[in-house]
Amino acid sequence: MDKSFEILVIVYDLLGKKVTTFSTEKGAGEHLLRSDFNLKSGNYIISILKDNVELKSEKLIITN
């Protein structure tokens, strides 16, 4: 049986304030996560964590 992991996606503004969070549970493998964060135009940092361990952080630019 595959173990599932908690995947947490956190979006921060450039001042480090948490803007929104998305959480789901997934098994091993590649997955596409879709969510409407409903963000205003601007620059953000998106951080992806697996079981509370950061996997990746990237700059996110939203243009409306």
PyRosetta script that sets phi, psi and omega in degrees:
from pyrosetta import init, pose_from_sequence

init()
pose = pose_from_sequence("MDKSFEILVIVYDLLGKKVTTFSTEKGAGEHLLRSDFNLKSGNYIISILKDNVELKSEKLIITN")
pose.set_psi(1, 132.1)
pose.set_omega(1, 179.1)
pose.set_phi(2, -71.4)
pose.set_psi(2, 138.3)
pose.set_omega(2, 174.1)
pose.set_phi(3, -81.3)
pose.set_psi(3, 136.3)
pose.set_omega(3, 174.9)
pose.set_phi(4, -99.5)
pose.set_psi(4, 152.7)
pose.set_omega(4, -176.8)
pose.set_phi(5, -122.2)
pose.set_psi(5, 147.7)
pose.set_omega(5, 173.1)
pose.set_phi(6, -79.6)
pose.set_psi(6, 125.4)
pose.set_omega(6, 175.8)
pose.set_phi(7, -109.0)
pose.set_psi(7, 125.8)
pose.set_omega(7, -178.2)
pose.set_phi(8, -122.1)
pose.set_psi(8, 127.5)
pose.set_omega(8, 177.1)
pose.set_phi(9, -114.2)
pose.set_psi(9, 122.5)
pose.set_omega(9, -178.9)
pose.set_phi(10, -120.5)
pose.set_psi(10, 133.6)
pose.set_omega(10, 177.4)
pose.set_phi(11, -110.9)
pose.set_psi(11, 127.5)
pose.set_omega(11, 178.9)
pose.set_phi(12, -116.3)
pose.set_psi(12, 150.2)
pose.set_omega(12, 169.3)
pose.set_phi(13, -79.5)
pose.set_psi(13, 176.3)
pose.set_omega(13, -175.4)
pose.set_phi(14, -72.5)
pose.set_psi(14, -9.0)
pose.set_omega(14, 174.8)
pose.set_phi(15, -90.2)
pose.set_psi(15, -1.6)
pose.set_omega(15, 178.6)
pose.set_phi(16, 90.7)
pose.set_psi(16, 5.7)
pose.set_omega(16, 178.1)
pose.set_phi(17, -80.3)
pose.set_psi(17, 131.2)
pose.set_omega(17, 178.7)
pose.set_phi(18, -68.3)
pose.set_psi(18, 125.7)
pose.set_omega(18, -177.9)
pose.set_phi(19, -96.5)
pose.set_psi(19, -45.0)
pose.set_omega(19, -178.8)
pose.set_phi(20, -159.8)
pose.set_psi(20, 162.1)
pose.set_omega(20, -179.2)
pose.set_phi(21, -138.7)
pose.set_psi(21, 144.0)
pose.set_omega(21, 176.7)
pose.set_phi(22, -133.3)
pose.set_psi(22, 132.0)
pose.set_omega(22, -178.0)
pose.set_phi(23, -130.5)
pose.set_psi(23, 143.4)
pose.set_omega(23, 177.0)
pose.set_phi(24, -154.9)
pose.set_psi(24, 167.0)
pose.set_omega(24, 174.4)
pose.set_phi(25, -115.6)
pose.set_psi(25, 133.1)
pose.set_omega(25, -178.7)
pose.set_phi(26, -137.7)
pose.set_psi(26, 153.0)
pose.set_omega(26, 173.3)
pose.set_phi(27, -85.1)
pose.set_psi(27, -179.4)
pose.set_omega(27, 179.3)
pose.set_phi(28, -62.7)
pose.set_psi(28, 149.3)
pose.set_omega(28, 178.0)
pose.set_phi(29, 122.0)
pose.set_psi(29, -175.9)
pose.set_omega(29, 179.1)
pose.set_phi(30, -92.5)
pose.set_psi(30, 139.0)
pose.set_omega(30, -178.8)
pose.set_phi(31, -138.9)
pose.set_psi(31, 152.0)
pose.set_omega(31, 173.3)
pose.set_phi(32, -106.7)
pose.set_psi(32, 120.5)
pose.set_omega(32, 178.3)
pose.set_phi(33, -103.8)
pose.set_psi(33, 127.1)
pose.set_omega(33, 178.1)
pose.set_phi(34, -119.0)
pose.set_psi(34, 135.0)
pose.set_omega(34, 176.5)
pose.set_phi(35, -157.0)
pose.set_psi(35, 143.5)
pose.set_omega(35, 176.1)
pose.set_phi(36, -94.7)
pose.set_psi(36, 96.4)
pose.set_omega(36, -179.2)
pose.set_phi(37, -75.7)
pose.set_psi(37, -12.9)
pose.set_omega(37, 176.6)
pose.set_phi(38, 53.1)
pose.set_psi(38, 52.1)
pose.set_omega(38, -177.2)
pose.set_phi(39, -92.1)
pose.set_psi(39, 146.9)
pose.set_omega(39, 174.0)
pose.set_phi(40, -74.8)
pose.set_psi(40, 161.3)
pose.set_omega(40, 175.3)
pose.set_phi(41, -55.8)
pose.set_psi(41, 139.4)
pose.set_omega(41, 178.1)
pose.set_phi(42, 153.2)
pose.set_psi(42, -174.7)
pose.set_omega(42, 179.6)
pose.set_phi(43, -105.1)
pose.set_psi(43, 138.8)
pose.set_omega(43, -177.9)
pose.set_phi(44, -139.7)
pose.set_psi(44, 168.1)
pose.set_omega(44, 169.8)
pose.set_phi(45, -116.0)
pose.set_psi(45, 128.0)
pose.set_omega(45, 177.6)
pose.set_phi(46, -109.5)
pose.set_psi(46, 130.0)
pose.set_omega(46, -177.3)
pose.set_phi(47, -120.7)
pose.set_psi(47, 132.2)
pose.set_omega(47, -179.4)
pose.set_phi(48, -114.3)
pose.set_psi(48, 125.6)
pose.set_omega(48, -179.0)
pose.set_phi(49, -121.4)
pose.set_psi(49, 144.7)
pose.set_omega(49, 173.9)
pose.set_phi(50, -120.0)
pose.set_psi(50, 119.4)
pose.set_omega(50, -177.0)
pose.set_phi(51, 48.5)
pose.set_psi(51, 47.1)
pose.set_omega(51, 176.9)
pose.set_phi(52, 67.0)
pose.set_psi(52, 16.8)
pose.set_omega(52, 174.5)
pose.set_phi(53, -113.4)
pose.set_psi(53, 124.1)
pose.set_omega(53, -177.7)
pose.set_phi(54, -67.7)
pose.set_psi(54, 126.9)
pose.set_omega(54, 177.1)
pose.set_phi(55, -94.2)
pose.set_psi(55, -39.7)
pose.set_omega(55, -173.6)
pose.set_phi(56, -163.2)
pose.set_psi(56, 145.8)
pose.set_omega(56, 170.7)
pose.set_phi(57, -130.9)
pose.set_psi(57, 139.1)
pose.set_omega(57, -178.4)
pose.set_phi(58, -142.7)
pose.set_psi(58, 153.8)
pose.set_omega(58, 173.3)
pose.set_phi(59, -76.0)
pose.set_psi(59, 137.4)
pose.set_omega(59, 179.9)
pose.set_phi(60, -122.5)
pose.set_psi(60, 125.5)
pose.set_omega(60, 179.0)
pose.set_phi(61, -113.1)
pose.set_psi(61, 122.6)
pose.set_omega(61, 180.0)
pose.set_phi(62, -108.4)
pose.set_psi(62, 127.1)
pose.set_omega(62, 173.4)
pose.set_phi(63, -124.9)
pose.set_psi(63, 128.8)
pose.set_omega(63, 179.7)
pose.set_phi(64, -109.0)
pose.dump_pdb("model.pdb")
